[in-house]
Amino acid sequence: MPVAGETRARYRRILRFAGWNLAVTWWYEIFLPKIGLRRIADRTRSRRMQRFARKFHVLAVDLGGLMIKVGQFMSSRLDVLPPEITKELEGLQDEVPPVPYPAIRRLAEAELGVSLGQVFETVDEHPVAAASLGQAHRARLAPLAAEDTGLDAVVLKVQRPGIDEIIDVDLAALRRVGGWLSHVHLVSDRVDMPALVEEFAATSLEEIDYLHEARSSERFAADFAGDDRVSVPAVVWERTTRRVLTLEDVTAIKITDDVALRAAGIDPAEVAPVFAAVMFDQLFTNGFFHADPHPGNIFVTPVAVPDGSDARPWKLTFIDFGMMGHVPANTRSGLRKMLIAAASRDGKGLVDAVRDVGVLLPSAETSELEKAMTQLFARFGGMGFAELKDVDPREFRDFGNQFSEVVRTLPFQLPENFLLIIRAMSLTSGVCSALDPSFNLWDSVEPYAQQLIRDERGNVVSDVAKQALETAVITARLPKRLDNLTTRFENGTLAVTSPAIERRIIRLERTARRVLSAVLFGALLIAGAVLHASDAGFGTVLMIVSVLPLLHALLAGRFGPRL
């Protein structure tokens, strides 16, 4: 368990790292371009990204805890982060050193309230997996427990000792960094960083609660009950607490182990579309999804099938349900619209769906973005990853240059609950590409989207009936509301407010006050300088007092409320 001095040192080290790299980024990406030295920033960007990634890699491995989780998230953001960062942070989880078994044994026995020898016949002292928040050991249940549960081989998952205190320190540091970033317009205009940190905090705290993980496992299993594509390990509840989790051992072939899959007679190219479809079901239908579907958390399990049967001879086995995501109904509807628009190559429909999800503010002018999406679909729509690799890089660069300014000026933002959705989709795409380099995501998206379209059509009748009822209710209330409105108008009590206009008026008033302060500063300074020759005392006082309106003119806009 970390002592007070260690936690303070950890906190300061994280803040020093973040502060220095924020300062470097500000200097190169904001200050130098403002003074006409953008070329220097562009020329050094790749080296700076590599240097940052290497230093963060060292920091994460050294500190562990949530720093590993932050690194994992960055390594999966292939869509927005440069390869200099994502490549360096790949496999970060695999470098976490294990906790010595005696410490793990002490914690497990304290949690279970009995000696491990009483409830387990054997426990392998060498962990089968060591992660940033806990580690897992293979074990065999004692005969009586095995008879009661119907299980023999299990996996004993135990928290890292002292991880609660480490997470508290890391979250405190991340909240501080999030507060810094909330004052950077380039960041705050796109995402609410404090809210994003809180979302990350909630996910992390759930991940170290093994009772929560066990309940999530059973809910996930219920969502896929009767589905021959998916299996989930059973929970041994009698040997499970908040810090100890005992599960059925379902270890099989790692989903990206090409050699083992082929040795078992399984074609990896056949696994990719099934895995994609299962993830689509979680995100777009169930609304409850595995947010950490990296290759270590998914096995391909061979199953026996009768001779001559066309049944699938394998299934996907998911493990580690500590990081799960929820998709609210309104977000799920927007995501379904995005999927349908993407499958239909509908640029305008895709932009409308992005707006519905909340990634794009309702006030955004999107005509140029719609044009960009239409051209993107026309040129690259339907291409698989292998085909995209054959496209001349200059074509991608020209397209990016053409529309980068459009994207930069649009008011994008990252809504709540979206962090895990992005992570799940990024990892899904990566796993499918590893299974089959020529995997074409469109081949999986299109039939799924067609099914969604059929489902949407099936709901048209009920939607029309619902809208008719709502219209009838509004119509019934309309005469009374019109009568009230007329009465208020006649009495002179009708007030009309516009938040946008009010904000602009407040900004104008604030600007006027700052201009007045600037004029007053100039007048006092000049008067003081003129009078200084005849009355040095009074002239000096006037020049000193002039500092007050100067400070107001310079700082009022910085520290006043943001509108």
C-alpha positions, 0 to 999 in steps of 0.5 A: 500500500503506497504511503503518503510521501509516495502518493504525493510524489506520484501526483506531482510526477503526473502533473509535471509530465502533463504541464511540460508537454502542454507547454511544449504543445502550446509553443509549437502548435499555437504560438509559433503559427501565430507569429508566422513560423508554422513551418517549424511546427510542421517540420518537428511534429513527427519527432515531438510526437515520438518523443512524447509517446516514448516518455509517456510509455516510460511513465506508464510502465513505471507508475502503472495504475490508470496511466496504463489505461490512459496509454491503452486508450491513446493506442486505440485512437487510430482515428485521431492520433498519429501513428507515432503515438499509437505504435509506441503505446501498442502492447503497453498492457503486456509490460505490466510487471506481476505482483508477487504471489504471496501478496496476492494470496494474502489479499485473496485470503483476507477477502474470502475469509478462509485459507486458499488451500481450503477452497482451492485444490491448487492455485498456480502461483504464476499469473496467466495475466497481469494487468494494471488493476489486477491479475489472474491465476489458474486454479482448481476448485476443491472437490466439494466446491467443484461438485456444488458448482459443476466446475473444476478449472477456474480463474482466480482474479485478484486486485492489485494490493493498494490499487484503490489509493493509486486510482484516487491519486491518478484521478486527482491528477487527471482532474487537475489536467482536465481543468487545465485543458478546459481553459484551452479553446482548441480543446474546450470547443470540442470536448468537455474535458472535466466531464470526460475525466469523470466518465473515465473515472466512473469506468475505472472505479467500476472496473475495480469492483469485481461484484460489478464485473460479475453482474455485467458478465451475467447481463452480457450472457443474458443478452446472448442467451441462445445465440450459438455465436457467443459464450461467457464464463460462469461466475462462482459467486461463493468465491467472489467479492469486491476484490476477488473474482472466481470464474470458469476457466474458458481459455481457448484460442486467442482470436488473433492467433492465426497459426492456432486457428488454422491448426484447429481448422478455423479460417480467420477470414470467417471469424472477422465478419462474425465478430463484427456482427456480434459487436454491432448487435451490442452497440446498435441493438442491445445498448450494452457492450464490451468496451475493451474487446482487445485480442486478449479478451476474446477467444475462439472456442472450437465446438463439436458438431455432428458429421455433415452438419453445416453448424459453425464449429466454433464460437466467440468467448468473451472475458473480462467484463470490467469495462462495459458501456451503455448506449442510451436509446437516443444515442443508439437511434443516432448510431443506427442512422449513421450506420444506415447512411454509411451503408447507403453512401448518403453523405447528407444522411451521415452528417444529419445522423452525426448531428443527432448523436450530438457530435455536431452542434445543431447550429453548425453550417454543414453544407461543405461537410456534406459535400466532403462526405459525398465525395468521400463515399464516391471515391473510397466508399466500399473499399476494403483495407487492402484496397485502400493501401493501394491508393496513392497516398497523394490522393489521400493528402489532397483530399485531406487538404481540401476539406481539413479547413472545413472540419477544423471550423465546425463545432464538433464536440465529444458527447458523454458516453462516447468515449467507450463507444469510440474505443469499442469501434476502434478495437473492433476494426483493428481485430477484424483487420488482423484476422483478415487484411483484406477484410471489407467493413462494408461487407459487414455493415451493409447487410446489418444496415439492411436489416436495420432498415427493415426493422425501421420500416416495421416500426413505421405504423406504430410511429405514425400512430404515436405521432397521431396521438401526440398531434391530437393531444396538442390540437385539443390543448391549442384553443386554451393555449391561444386564449392564454397567449391573447390575454397576456398580449392584451395585458402587456405581460407577454415577454419574448427572450432570446438567449443568443441575443442576450449573450451577444448584448452582454458581450457588447456591454463587456467590450464597451466597458473594456474600451471605456477602461482603455480610454480612461487609462490613456487619459489618466496616464497623459494627464499624469505625465503633463501634470508631473512637471508642475506637480510631481506628487499629483502627477505620479498619483494619476499615473499609478491610478491609471494602472487600474483601468488598464488591468480591467481592459486587459484582464476582464475578458480573460477572467469573466464568465464565458458566454 
